[in-house]
């Protein structure tokens, strides 16, 4: 193989891929940074309008260079960002309770004219705990006003580096994006001969990771509020992820179905909603049955006693 031009020193600079549809970028769609547990991750971003157009930051960057003294009052409970761009990040589900911290990360403007910015290294409290996190990139003026912000997600995949000294943490965190794609056989365009593309982007996968947790937390009885960092039931979780992904795909096929004839050739390639919906319903039934069985088991053990298991202390 010929030498590669990919620089090893740049592998911790993470750009979120932009979803493509029929060769066109879907700029308004949520984007996702994918990083590995323990990685010294430096996230890059382009500040955009709601329509996905890059924002020229030149005037704001200039005003920050001659900014007055810092603000006299805190902007909010998490503090006061400096003039310019700041990244805030927290666990996505919002169920983390007292430990659900909002972390602030300093950001440099790389190219003001194109809205390109880059954050400093993410804190260990994020990179060493696999899960899904909400990002918000905000531009502040020199007088402590929030001008606008963009939201994204960050998926921290499980690995064997940056692990905790607590062995109980080693198997926590969601299935990785690669594991989820493997379970759906959606690894690359070569896996999908008719689509010639992957079917699910990372943002859709992160939503499918979150929704089984919401179902668990909001379904009675209320037994243990869990997050993307603490949910322990891996097969149940993966089954729910697959079900929600199939629902997403079915909705897309249903919305875009249009049979037509062209030059005597009948085309009906989007007529898949029924098949996808049927498979989604089957997966969803399995998932909900597993949730019910697990909650019954935990509930019974709670009032009648239990023997020690690998899940002891998680609830």
Secondary structure, 3 states (H helix, E strand, C coil): CCCCCCCHHHCCEECCCCCEECCEECCCCCCEEEEECCCCCEEEEECECCCCCECCCHHHHHHHHCCCCCCCCCCECCECCCCEEEEEEEECCCCCHHHCCCEEEEEEEEEHHHCEEEECCCCHHHHCCCEEEEEEEEEECCCCCEEEEEEEEEEEECCCCCCCCCHHHCCCCCCCHHHHHHHHCCCCHHHCCCCCCCCCCHHHHHHHHHHHHHHHHHCCCCCCCCCCCCCCCHHHHHHHHHHHHHHHHHHHHHHHCCCEEECCEEECCCCCHHHHHHHHHHHHHHHHHHHHHHHHHHHHHHHHCCCCCCCCCCC
